[in-house]
Amino acid sequence: MLLWLLLLILTPGREQSGVAPKAVLLLDPPWSTAFKGERVALICRGISHSPAQGDTYWYRNEKLLKIKYNKIQITESGNYQCKTRGSSLSDAVHVGFSPDWLILQASHPVFEGDNVILRCQGKDDKNTHQKVYYKDGKQLPNSYNLDNITVNSVSRDNSKYHCTATCKRFYMINFKETSKHLNIQVQELFLHPVLRASSSTPIEGSPMTLTCETQLSPQRPNIQLQFSFFRDSQTLGSGWSRSPKLQIPAMWTEDSGSYWCEVETVTHSIKKRSLRSQIRVQRVPVSNVNLEIRPTGGQLIEGENMVLICSVAQGSGTVTFSWHKEGRVRSLGRKSQRSLLAELHVLTVKESDAGKYYCAADNVHGPILSTWIRVTVRIPVSHPILTFRAPRAHAVVGDLLELHCESLRGSPPILYRFYHEDVTLGNSSAPSGGGASFNLSLTAEHSGNYSCDADNGLGAQHSHGVSLRVTVPVSRPVLTLRAPGAQAVVGDLLELHCESLRGSFPILYWFYHEDDTLGNSSAHSGGGASFNLSLTTEHSGNYSCEADNGLGAQHSKVVTLNVTGTSRSRTGLTTVGVTGLVLSILGLAAAAALLHYARARTKLEGLSATGTSSHSPSECQEASSSRFSRIDPQEPTHSKPLAPMELEPMYSNVNPGDSNLIYSQIWSIQHTKENSANCPTMHQEHEELTVLYSELKKTHPDDSAGEASSRHRAHENDEENYENVPRVLLASDHWPLTQSGPQETACTSFFSVLSNHTSSISPDSASYEAGLQGM
């Protein structure tokens, strides 16, 4: 039983081709045909082509022989094979033993493409002549009467060879003998190639390797071969190659077909073709379509470039990719390529590019869609605009001012910062875009330049500066009255001064007497405004003022003024006049003499009756001239109140001898410290002075009322009835000084001609007025 199993294992053909090299069977002598009764030695060689080591297995007609030597002697015809340890079964070699008189022998071994020697051999070869060789019944050329011939490049084509010869038998009779037909045992130089593919059903897009397998005979290991591969009738690759393999990077559906290969020697003597193999490329449907966006996350800034990457986890062949955006009917783009991914570039994205995207992939089995991905396009903020929102056109202290900063473009959230003269006031965020506000309760210090900036993380932008002027309402004004003396009298120049300590300019001041408007004055800077009045008795009463800068008028408290009825100048003159009348009576004679002398000097020297002192105004002025000057009541004044003057009347009477005339010389002296330094020195430089006087008519007690009326009319004309009388200043005279102000001096000489009347002199006479004008 065990022997039977061993026979099954070792039976020729059970060995797998290519598993191990074939053993080599050699003949000695090297002829495959011999005469019966002769012996032929068989030698088995292993892998190294040296005699086999160990047990050798022999087969005759596929039957195992019991002999285990590596060399045996045979005498029987048959197909012999051998096998050694480490080698596969050798090719079968037919050895024939013929009983005929004539045999055709062929050398062994013979391989494809080899040149083989044919020998026609007789049993009694010495008596064998006229040998002729044939192939397939045809005489081979140049083969007559030769012991052997060479057949070039034999092949395994099953050709039949034989020979003929003349044999002499019994030493006398010639017989023509013909050998049996011989099939030359041509061994394969290399095995028929077999085409093998890495996969008979490759996946589309996957690589494939084609191998053209063959095996050289161990007895011809140095033979060089070359290979070529084909699909249908098309040559693959670069043609013939020494490599038995062909690498195909990717197989596609159009690559399906019939594949085969060829092997040949480099001398082109032997060529063999493999059997055809059908290869069908399998297409894999796309699956797991995915959309990826770069920059990662789909967060872009306006102006950047966006890349949409559509990929599939599986899928073969040509895949058509397309990209789509929500709200658009047409696709953004389409690409067909043999790849598992494709890219679509969107240059310089805009705000309108924001939205939801998806892609689709299809390789004939139907499109597969990816999931939606949202793309956001962030927009840098534009230059913000700062605006003021106040309750009124002009900002006022106490108002609630809203500073509103807004960028018209920019992705939220936006952080706004507010500045006053580069000092940060605060910040406010706009989570949903738009603008933001900051509120201020205004004070006067809030005037100045304001600005804001906006930042959404993509770069801050600053607004233009905006100026704000905070207007301060006027405070309640204070009214002050500035008069020359402590008591206001008729004829004084009164200054009404109104001032608000707080309030934005310009401020308009109004002045009121009782409820009557006196006038107004505007102040464009600090210090208030003034209004001047030349006082009369009607100016007594309540005074007030009002300040207004457009934000609401404020009224001052009421100030009461009491104006006395007699002016300061008239009071002094009246006193002088009464005193002079008394003195004139006492010194009538002296006055008459002086008057006579004065008239003579007047006529001789031709002095003009102007009533003006010969001294220059800068040296000597009337004491009350500034007090009675006309001042525009609309023009604000800031003059200081005049100091009250203490006047001491001095007088002397002169009677020129005319019983109807009395001349009085009156001096009004003001006692000041500067008198001795100013006027006396000035008068010492002038020897003559002009004295103003007037002539008054007498009043008779027995005049009737009608006459008195007529005399009164005539007296009105007597205002011009005066003349200047020059008077020589005696050394013993002391000229009085009158000072109207701190920097002003006056020296006054006044002669009044009084009528010889027993009653008091009227202060309202024309001569009195003329005297005032001349002083």
C-alpha positions in Angstrom: 0.0 0.0 0.0 2.8 2.3 0.9 4.5 1.5 -2.4 1.4 2.4 -4.3 1.1 5.8 -2.6 4.8 6.4 -3.4 4.2 5.5 -7.1 1.3 8.0 -7.2 3.5 10.7 -5.8 6.4 10.0 -8.1 4.3 9.4 -11.2 5.5 11.7 -14.1 3.2 14.7 -14.5 2.4 14.8 -10.9 5.2 17.3 -10.3 4.2 20.9 -10.5 6.0 22.8 -13.2 8.5 25.2 -11.9 8.5 23.8 -8.4 12.1 22.4 -8.8 14.6 22.2 -11.7 14.3 19.2 -13.9 16.9 16.4 -13.7 18.9 15.8 -16.8 19.1 12.3 -18.4 22.2 11.6 -20.6 23.1 8.7 -23.0 26.4 7.0 -23.4 27.0 6.5 -26.3 25.0 9.6 -27.2 22.7 7.9 -29.7 19.1 7.4 -29.1 18.9 4.2 -31.4 21.1 1.1 -31.1 21.1 -2.4 -32.5 19.5 -5.1 -30.5 21.9 -6.8 -28.2 23.9 -3.7 -27.6 24.0 -1.8 -24.2 23.3 1.9 -23.5 24.3 3.6 -20.3 21.8 6.1 -18.7 23.2 8.9 -16.4 21.0 11.1 -14.2 22.2 14.5 -13.2 20.7 16.8 -10.6 20.6 20.6 -10.0 24.4 21.1 -10.3 24.6 18.9 -13.4 26.9 16.7 -11.5 26.2 13.0 -10.8 23.2 12.8 -8.4 24.0 12.2 -4.8 21.9 9.8 -2.8 19.1 7.8 -4.2 18.1 8.2 -7.9 14.7 7.2 -9.1 14.4 5.7 -12.6 11.3 5.3 -14.7 10.7 3.2 -17.8 7.5 4.0 -19.6 6.4 5.8 -16.4 7.1 2.9 -14.3 9.5 3.1 -11.3 12.4 0.8 -11.6 14.0 -0.7 -8.5 17.4 0.6 -9.4 18.6 3.5 -7.4 22.0 4.2 -8.9 22.6 7.4 -10.8 23.9 5.4 -13.8 22.4 2.3 -15.2 22.8 0.0 -18.3 19.8 -0.7 -20.4 19.1 -3.2 -23.2 15.4 -2.7 -23.8 13.6 0.0 -25.7 11.4 2.4 -23.9 10.9 6.0 -22.6 13.3 6.6 -19.7 13.2 9.3 -17.0 15.0 10.0 -13.8 14.7 12.1 -10.6 17.1 13.0 -7.9 16.7 14.6 -4.5 16.1 18.3 -5.0 15.1 18.0 -8.6 12.0 17.3 -10.5 11.4 14.5 -13.0 13.6 14.7 -16.2 12.2 14.9 -19.7 11.5 11.5 -21.2 14.2 10.1 -23.5 13.3 7.4 -26.0 16.0 4.7 -26.4 15.3 2.1 -29.2 17.0 -1.2 -29.8 16.4 -2.3 -33.4 16.9 -5.8 -34.9 17.1 -4.3 -38.5 20.2 -4.4 -40.7 20.1 -0.5 -41.2 19.3 2.1 -38.5 19.3 5.9 -38.5 20.8 7.4 -35.4 20.5 11.0 -34.0 22.7 12.5 -31.4 21.3 13.2 -27.9 20.5 15.5 -26.3 19.1 17.9 -29.0 17.5 21.2 -28.1 15.3 23.5 -30.2 17.5 25.4 -32.6 20.4 23.0 -32.2 22.3 21.5 -35.1 21.8 17.7 -35.0 24.0 14.9 -36.4 22.3 12.1 -38.2 24.2 8.8 -38.8 23.1 6.0 -41.0 24.5 2.9 -39.5 24.5 -0.7 -40.8 24.7 -3.8 -38.7 27.8 -4.7 -40.8 28.8 -1.2 -41.4 31.9 -2.2 -43.3 29.8 -3.7 -46.1 27.3 -0.8 -46.1 27.6 1.7 -48.9 25.8 4.5 -50.9 24.0 6.0 -47.8 21.3 8.5 -48.6 19.4 10.7 -46.0 15.7 11.8 -46.3 13.4 14.2 -44.4 9.7 13.6 -44.7 10.4 11.4 -47.8 12.6 13.9 -49.5 16.3 13.4 -50.0 18.2 16.0 -48.1 20.6 18.0 -50.3 24.2 17.0 -50.2 23.5 13.9 -48.3 24.7 11.1 -50.8 27.1 8.5 -49.7 27.9 10.1 -46.3 28.4 8.3 -43.1 26.7 11.2 -41.3 25.1 14.6 -42.0 24.3 17.7 -39.9 20.7 19.1 -39.8 20.8 22.7 -38.8 18.4 24.3 -36.3 16.0 21.5 -35.7 12.7 22.1 -34.1 10.0 20.1 -32.6 8.1 19.9 -35.7 7.6 16.1 -35.8 9.6 15.7 -39.0 10.4 12.1 -40.0 13.9 11.2 -41.1 15.2 8.0 -42.6 18.1 6.8 -44.7 18.9 4.2 -47.4 22.0 2.2 -48.1 23.4 -0.8 -50.1 24.4 -3.7 -48.0 26.5 -6.5 -49.2 25.5 -9.8 -47.8 27.2 -13.1 -48.0 30.1 -11.2 -49.5 28.6 -11.2 -52.8 25.0 -10.0 -53.1 24.1 -6.3 -52.6 20.8 -5.5 -51.0 19.3 -2.0 -50.7 18.2 -1.4 -47.2 15.9 1.3 -45.7 15.9 2.4 -42.1 12.9 2.9 -40.1 11.7 6.5 -39.7 13.2 8.4 -36.9 11.6 11.3 -34.9 14.5 13.4 -33.6 13.9 13.9 -29.9 14.3 17.7 -29.7 14.1 18.9 -26.2 12.6 22.3 -25.3 15.2 25.0 -24.9 12.7 26.8 -22.7 9.2 26.0 -21.7 6.2 27.4 -23.4 5.5 30.8 -21.7 2.5 31.2 -19.4 1.0 34.7 -18.9 0.1 35.4 -15.4 -1.6 38.6 -14.2 -1.6 39.9 -10.6 -5.4 39.9 -10.9 -7.7 38.6 -13.5 -10.4 41.1 -12.5 -8.4 44.2 -11.5 -10.2 47.2 -9.9 -10.4 50.2 -12.2 -7.6 52.5 -11.4 -5.5 49.9 -9.6 -2.1 48.8 -10.9 -1.5 45.4 -12.5 1.6 43.3 -13.1 1.9 40.9 -16.1 4.4 38.1 -15.9 5.5 35.9 -18.9 6.7 32.7 -17.1 9.1 30.2 -18.8 12.0 28.0 -17.9 15.3 27.4 -19.7 16.6 23.9 -19.9 19.2 23.2 -17.2 21.6 22.1 -19.9 21.3 25.5 -21.6 21.4 27.9 -18.7 23.2 30.7 -20.6 20.7 31.1 -23.3 19.4 34.7 -23.4 15.7 35.3 -23.8 13.5 38.4 -24.4 9.9 39.0 -23.8 7.0 41.0 -25.2 3.3 41.6 -24.0 0.2 42.1 -26.0 -3.5 43.1 -25.5 -5.5 41.8 -28.4 -3.4 43.0 -31.4 -1.7 45.9 -29.6 1.8 45.7 -28.2 2.1 46.9 -24.6 4.9 48.8 -23.2 8.0 49.4 -25.2 8.1 46.1 -27.1 10.7 43.5 -26.5 12.4 43.5 -23.2 14.7 41.3 -21.2 12.4 41.5 -18.2 9.7 38.8 -18.0 7.4 41.3 -16.2 5.3 44.4 -17.3 4.0 46.9 -14.8 0.8 48.7 -15.7 0.2 51.7 -13.3 -3.5 51.7 -13.5 -6.1 49.7 -15.2 -9.3 51.2 -16.7 -12.4 49.8 -18.2 -11.1 50.3 -21.7 -8.1 48.2 -20.8 -10.3 45.1 -20.6 -9.4 42.5 -23.3 -7.3 39.4 -24.3 -3.7 39.4 -23.1 -0.8 37.2 -24.1 3.0 37.2 -24.3 5.9 36.0 -26.4 9.4 34.7 -25.5 12.3 34.3 -28.0 15.9 33.9 -28.0 17.9 37.0 -28.7 19.1 35.2 -31.9 15.4 35.0 -32.9 15.9 31.3 -33.6 13.2 30.1 -31.2 10.0 32.0 -30.4 7.1 30.8 -28.3 3.8 32.4 -27.5 1.7 32.0 -24.4 -2.0 31.2 -24.4 -4.4 34.1 -24.3 -5.9 35.3 -21.0 -9.0 37.4 -20.7 -8.8 40.2 -18.2 -11.9 42.2 -17.2 -11.4 45.5 -15.4 -13.9 46.1 -12.7 -15.4 49.6 -12.0 -16.0 50.6 -8.4 -18.9 53.0 -7.8 -18.0 56.2 -6.0 -18.8 56.4 -2.3 -18.2 58.7 0.7 -18.1 62.0 -1.2 -16.5 64.7 0.9 -16.2 68.5 0.5 -13.2 70.3 2.1 -12.7 74.0 2.0 -9.4 75.8 2.4 -8.7 77.9 4.4 -9.7 75.2 6.9 -13.1 75.8 8.5 -14.5 77.9 5.7 -13.5 81.2 7.5 -12.3 83.6 4.9 -11.5 87.3 4.7 -12.8 89.3 1.8 -10.2 89.3 -1.0 -8.7 85.9 -0.1 -8.6 82.9 -2.4 -10.8 79.9 -1.7 -10.2 76.2 -2.7 -13.1 73.7 -2.8 -11.7 70.1 -2.6 -14.1 67.3 -3.6 -12.9 63.8 -2.8 -14.3 60.2 -2.7 -13.2 57.4 -0.5 -13.8 54.8 -3.2 -14.5 54.9 -6.9 -12.7 53.9 -10.1 -12.4 55.1 -13.6 -13.2 58.6 -14.8 -15.0 60.5 -12.0 -17.0 63.6 -12.8 -16.9 66.2 -10.0 -19.1 69.2 -9.7 -19.5 72.0 -7.2 -22.7 73.7 -6.2 -23.8 76.7 -4.0 -27.1 77.0 -2.3 -29.4 79.3 -4.2 -27.7 78.9 -7.6 -29.2 76.7 -10.4 -26.0 76.2 -12.3 -23.0 74.5 -10.9 -19.9 76.5 -10.0 -17.7 74.2 -12.0 -17.3 70.7 -13.3 -14.2 68.4 -13.8 -13.9 64.9 -15.2 -10.7 63.0 -14.4 -9.2 59.7 -13.3 -8.7 60.7 -9.7 -10.2 60.4 -6.3 -10.3 64.1 -5.7 -10.5 67.4 -7.6 -10.1 71.1 -6.7 -12.0 74.2 -7.7 -10.4 77.6 -7.1 -12.4 80.7 -6.3 -10.3 83.8 -6.6 -10.8 86.9 -4.5 -13.9 86.0 -2.6 -16.5 88.6 -2.0 -19.3 89.0 0.5 -21.7 87.4 -2.0 -19.6 84.2 -1.9 -20.7 83.4 1.6 -23.2 80.6 1.9 -23.6 76.8 1.9 -21.7 74.6 -0.6 -21.7 71.0 -1.6 -20.1 68.8 -4.3 -21.1 65.7 -6.3 -19.1 62.8 -7.8 -20.2 60.4 -10.5 -18.5 57.5 -12.4 -21.5 56.4 -14.5 -23.3 54.7 -11.5 -25.1 58.0 -10.6 -24.0 61.1 -8.7 -23.2 60.9 -5.0 -23.5 64.2 -3.0 -21.4 65.5 -0.1 -22.7 67.1 3.0 -23.3 70.9 3.1 -20.5 73.1 4.3 -21.1 76.8 5.3 -18.6 79.4 4.1 -18.4 82.7 5.9 -16.6 85.7 4.4 -15.5 88.2 7.0 -15.2 91.8 5.8 -12.7 94.2 7.3 -14.3 97.3 8.8 -14.4 100.5 6.7 -13.5 103.9 8.0 -16.1 104.6 10.7 -18.1 107.8 10.8 -18.5 109.7 14.1 -21.7 111.7 14.6 -23.0 113.7 17.5 -26.6 113.4 18.7 -27.7 116.1 21.0 -31.1 117.5 22.1 -30.5 120.7 20.3 -28.5 122.2 17.5 -25.7 123.5 19.8 -24.4 121.4 22.7 -25.1 122.9 26.0 -23.6 122.1 29.4 -25.8 119.5 31.1 -27.0 118.0 27.8 -26.8 114.3 27.3 -24.6 113.9 24.2 -24.6 110.7 22.3 -21.4 109.9 20.3 -22.4 107.4 17.6 -19.7 105.6 15.7 -20.6 103.4 12.7 -18.7 101.5 10.0 -20.9 101.1 6.9 -19.1 97.8 6.0 -17.5 95.2 8.2 -18.4 91.8 9.6 -19.7 91.7 13.2 -18.9 91.7 16.0 -17.3 95.2 15.8 -15.7 96.9 18.8 -15.9 100.7 18.8 -13.6 102.9 20.9 -14.3 106.6 21.6 -11.7 109.3 22.1 -11.6 112.9 23.3 -8.3 114.5 22.4 -6.6 111.1 22.1 -7.8 110.1 25.5 -10.0 107.0 25.6 -13.5 107.7 26.8 -14.7 104.1 26.6 -15.8 101.4 24.2 -18.9 99.7 23.0 -19.5 96.5 21.0 -21.9 95.9 18.1 -22.5 92.1 18.1 -24.8 92.2 15.1 -23.0 94.9 13.2 -24.1 98.5 12.7 -22.9 101.2 15.0 -22.5 101.8 18.7 -23.0 104.8 20.9 -21.4 106.3 24.0 -23.2 108.9 26.1 -21.7 112.0 27.8 -23.3 114.4 30.3 -21.7 117.5 29.0 -19.6 119.9 31.0 -17.5 122.9 29.7 -14.4 120.7 29.7 -16.0 118.4 27.0 -15.3 120.9 24.2 -12.6 119.7 21.8 -11.9 117.1 19.2 -13.5 113.7 19.2 -12.8 110.5 17.2 -13.5 106.8 17.2 -12.1 103.6 15.8 -13.7 100.3 14.7 -12.1 96.9 15.0 -13.5 93.4 14.2 -10.2 91.6 14.5 -9.2 92.2 10.8 -7.6 95.6 11.4 -8.7 98.8 13.2 -9.9 101.8 11.2 -10.0 105.3 12.6 -12.6 108.0 11.9 -12.0 111.6 11.1 -11.9 114.0 14.0 -15.1 115.9 14.8 -15.0 119.1 16.9 -17.5 119.9 19.6 -18.1 123.2 21.3 -20.0 123.0 24.5 -22.0 126.2 25.1 -22.3 127.3 28.7 -25.5 129.1 29.6 -25.0 132.5 31.2 -25.2 132.8 34.9 -27.3 135.4 36.7 -25.6 138.8 35.9 -24.6 141.3 38.4 -25.4 145.0 37.8 -23.2 147.6 39.3 -23.6 151.4 39.1 -20.5 153.5 38.7 -20.9 157.3 39.5 -18.4 160.1 40.1 -19.4 160.4 43.7 -21.0 158.5 46.5 -24.3 160.3 45.7 -25.5 160.6 42.1 -26.6 164.1 41.1 -28.0 165.6 38.0 -25.4 165.9 35.3 -23.2 163.0 36.5 -22.1 160.4 33.9 -23.4 157.2 35.3 -21.9 153.8 34.1 -24.2 150.8 34.3 -22.0 147.7 34.3 -23.5 144.2 33.7 -21.5 141.0 33.9 -22.2 137.3 34.0 -19.4 135.3 35.6 -20.2 132.2 33.6 -21.4 131.7 30.0 -20.2 131.1 26.5 -19.5 134.1 24.3 -20.8 136.2 22.7 -23.2 137.5 25.4 -25.7 140.2 24.7 -26.5 142.5 27.7 -29.7 144.5 28.0 -30.1 147.5 30.4 -33.4 148.5 31.9 -34.7 151.5 33.9 -37.8 150.3 35.6 -39.4 148.3 32.7 -38.0 150.5 29.9 -35.2 149.3 27.8 -32.2 151.7 27.8 -30.1 149.8 25.3 -27.9 146.8 24.8 -24.2 145.9 24.4 -22.5 142.8 23.3 -19.5 141.2 24.9 -17.2 138.9 22.9 -14.9 138.2 25.7 -14.8 138.5 29.5 -15.5 141.5 31.6 -19.1 142.2 30.9 -20.6 145.3 29.2 -21.4 148.9 30.2 -24.0 151.5 29.4 -23.5 155.2 30.2 -26.2 157.7 31.2 -25.9 161.5 31.7 -28.2 161.8 34.8 -31.3 163.9 35.1 -33.8 163.9 37.9 -35.9 161.5 35.8 -33.2 158.8 36.1 -34.0 158.0 39.7 -35.6 154.6 40.1 -34.8 150.9 39.7 -32.2 149.5 37.3 -31.6 146.0 36.1 -29.8 144.2 33.3 -30.2 141.0 31.4 -27.6 138.6 29.9 -28.3 136.2 27.0 -26.1 134.0 24.8 -28.9 132.2 23.1 -29.3 129.6 25.8 -31.8 131.5 27.9 -31.7 135.0 29.3 -30.8 135.6 32.9 -32.0 138.7 34.8 -30.0 140.6 37.4 -31.2 141.8 40.7 -32.7 145.3 40.8 -30.5 148.2 41.9 -32.1 151.4 43.0 -30.6 154.8 42.1 -31.6 158.2 43.7 -30.5 161.2 41.7 -30.4 164.6 43.6 -31.9 167.6 41.9 -28.9 170.1 41.8 -25.9 169.5 39.8 -22.4 169.8 41.3 -21.4 172.7 38.9 -24.5 174.8 39.6 -24.2 174.4 43.3 -20.7 175.8 43.3 -21.6 178.7 41.0 -24.6 179.7 42.9 -22.6 179.9 46.1 -20.0 182.0 44.4 -22.6 184.3 42.9 -24.3 185.1 46.2 -21.0 185.6 48.0 -19.8 187.7 45.2 -22.9 190.0 45.4 -22.2 190.7 49.0 -18.6 191.3 48.5 -19.3 193.5 45.5 -21.3 195.9 47.6 -18.5 196.1 50.1 -15.7 196.7 47.5 -17.7 198.6 44.9 -15.2 201.3 44.5 -12.2 199.0 44.0 -14.2 196.9 41.5 -15.2 200.0 39.5 -11.5 201.0 39.2 -10.5 197.6 38.1 -13.3 197.3 35.6 -12.3 200.6 34.0 -8.8 199.4 33.7 -9.9 196.1 32.3 -12.0 197.7 29.6 -9.2 199.9 28.5 -6.9 196.9 28.1 -9.5 195.0 26.2 -10.0 197.7 23.6 -6.4 198.4 23.2 -5.2 194.8 22.8 -8.3 193.6 20.8 -8.9 190.4 22.7 -11.6 188.2 21.4 -14.6 187.3 23.6 -14.3 183.5 23.3 -14.7 182.5 26.9 -11.7 180.2 26.6 -8.6 180.4 28.8 -5.3 181.2 27.1 -3.7 178.2 28.7 -3.3 175.1 26.7 -5.9 172.4 27.3 -3.3 170.0 28.5 -2.2 172.5 31.1 -5.3 174.0 32.3 -8.9 172.9 31.6 -12.3 173.5 33.0 -13.0 171.3 36.0 -16.4 170.1 34.9 -15.8 169.8 31.1 -15.5 166.1 31.2 -18.5 165.7 33.4 -20.8 167.2 30.9 -19.4 165.7 27.7 -21.8 163.8 25.5 -21.1 160.0 25.4 -22.8 157.5 23.2 -25.0 155.4 25.4 -24.6 152.4 23.2 -20.8 152.2 23.6 -19.7 150.2 26.6 -17.4 152.2 28.8 -15.1 151.0 31.5 -14.0 154.3 32.9 -13.4 154.6 36.6 -15.8 156.7 38.7 -14.7 160.3 39.1 -13.5 161.2 42.6 -15.6 163.9 44.3 -14.0 167.4 44.2 -14.0 169.9 47.1 -14.2 173.4 45.6 -13.6 176.5 47.7 -15.1 179.7 46.1 -13.1 182.9 46.3 -14.2 186.1 44.8 -13.6 190.0 44.6 -15.8 192.8 43.2 -14.8 195.6 40.9 -16.9 198.7 40.3 -15.8 200.6 37.1 -17.7 203.6 38.1 -20.8 202.9 36.2 -23.7 202.9 38.6 -25.5 200.3 36.5 -22.7 197.7 36.3 -21.0 195.5 38.9 -18.0 193.2 38.0 -17.2 190.2 40.1 -14.1 188.1 39.8 -14.6 184.6 41.1 -12.0 181.8 41.6 -12.9 178.3 42.3 -9.9 176.6 44.1 -9.5 172.9 44.6 -7.1 172.0 47.4 -4.8 169.3 46.1 -1.2 168.4 46.7 -0.4 168.9 43.1 -1.5 172.6 43.0 1.8 174.0 44.0 3.7 171.9 41.4 1.4 172.5 38.5 -0.8 175.6 38.0 1.2 178.2 40.0 4.3 177.6 38.0 2.3 177.7 34.8 0.7 181.0 35.7 4.0 182.6 36.6 5.0 182.1 33.0 2.0 184.2 31.8 1.7 187.8 32.8 -1.7 188.5 31.4 -4.9 186.5 31.8 -8.3 186.9 30.2 -11.3 187.1 32.6 -14.8 186.4 31.5 -17.5 188.7 32.7 -21.1 189.6 32.0 -23.2 192.7 32.2 -26.6 192.5 34.0 -29.3 195.1 34.0 -30.6 196.5 37.2 -33.9 195.5 38.6 -36.1 198.2 39.7 -38.6 197.5 42.5 -41.3 199.7 41.0 -41.3 198.0 37.6 -44.7 196.7 36.7 -45.4 193.2 35.7 -45.6 194.1 32.0 -42.3 195.9 32.1 -40.7 193.0 34.0 -41.9 190.7 31.2 -40.5 192.9 28.6 -37.3 193.2 30.5 -37.2 189.4 30.7 -37.4 189.2 26.9 -34.7 191.8 26.6 -32.6 189.9 29.2 -32.6 186.9 26.9 -30.8 188.9 24.4 -28.3 190.1 27.0 -26.6 186.7 26.9 -24.4 188.1 24.2 -23.8 191.3 26.2 -20.4 190.5 27.6 -16.8 191.0 26.9 -13.5 189.7 28.0 -11.5 192.0 30.3 -7.8 191.4 30.5 -6.3 191.5 33.9 -2.7 191.8 34.9 -1.7 189.2 37.4 -0.1 190.8 40.3 2.7 189.3 42.2 0.6 189.1 45.3 -2.1 187.2 43.5 -2.4 183.5 44.0 -4.0 181.7 41.0 -6.2 178.9 42.2 -6.0 175.2 40.8 -8.9 173.0 40.1 -8.3 169.2 39.4 -11.1 167.2 37.8 -9.4 163.9 38.0 -6.3 162.1 39.1 -4.3 163.3 36.0 -6.2 166.4 35.2 -5.8 170.1 36.4 -7.7 173.2 35.7 -7.3 176.9 36.5 -10.4 179.0 36.2 -11.0 182.8 36.4 -14.4 184.0 36.1 -15.6 187.6 36.1 -19.3 188.1 36.3 -20.9 191.5 35.9 -23.9 191.6 38.1 -26.7 194.1 38.0 -27.0 196.4 41.0 -30.0 194.6 42.4 -30.9 194.1 46.0 -32.4 190.6 45.3 -30.4 187.4 44.8 -28.9 186.7 41.5 -30.7 184.1 39.5 -28.6 181.1 38.7 -30.6 180.5 35.5 -29.5 183.7 33.9 -27.9 183.6 30.5 -24.7 185.1 31.9 -24.4 182.1 34.2 -24.8 179.7 31.4 -22.2 181.7 29.4 -19.9 181.5 32.4 -20.2 177.7 32.6 -19.5 177.4 28.9 -16.4 179.5 29.3 -15.0 177.7 32.3 
